[in-house]
């Protein structure tokens, strides 16, 4: 099933269909979701709440997934993401803050939640709104399957990574152990040309400055 062009599993859709049935305010829904799963702001407004409730009440709501090759969109699979976090864990890395720029569908975030025992805050930044939703749905599914796992405060932010204020984030958590994890999107200029894409690269480099 898809909602907001994002994949959602039967388990999550059935849970949310029941969980949200009698909720009419997105603020109330957000608070209950935060209490249950640690996710900050599942919904931005009441319109999103109503669309989600309507969509998941309709069985077999299937929409094809768009081709995002021109954006360098090749998702790291769950197994590889888990191998990366387990490797870091063996190196005694146990972060309090996890940041994934360009988090895609959230596989590294879910892998981190299942591996590291000391996480207090998670930040995922993603420009493609359907993936913001899919990351949130995947986190909900993880906790439905693993209710005993620690639930940090989780922010999945719809934003261009070049516009996000990483400097402020680094300053806020300057005394914490921070892990930046992920697999940034990439694509060659020649490939963009062959696709006749308008997604031209910005002439700038992302810098995360820690004071």
Secondary structure, DSSP 4 states (H G I P E B T S, - for coil): -EETTEE--HHHHHHHHHHTTT---HHHHHHHHHHHH-EE-S-SSHHHHHHHHHHHTSTT---PPPP-GGGT--PPPHHHHHHHHHHHHHTT---SEEEESS-TT-HHHHHHHHH-S---EEEEEESSHHHHHHHHHHHHHHHHH-TTS---EEEEEES-TTTS-HHHHHHHTTTS-EEE--------HHHHHHTT---PPPS--------
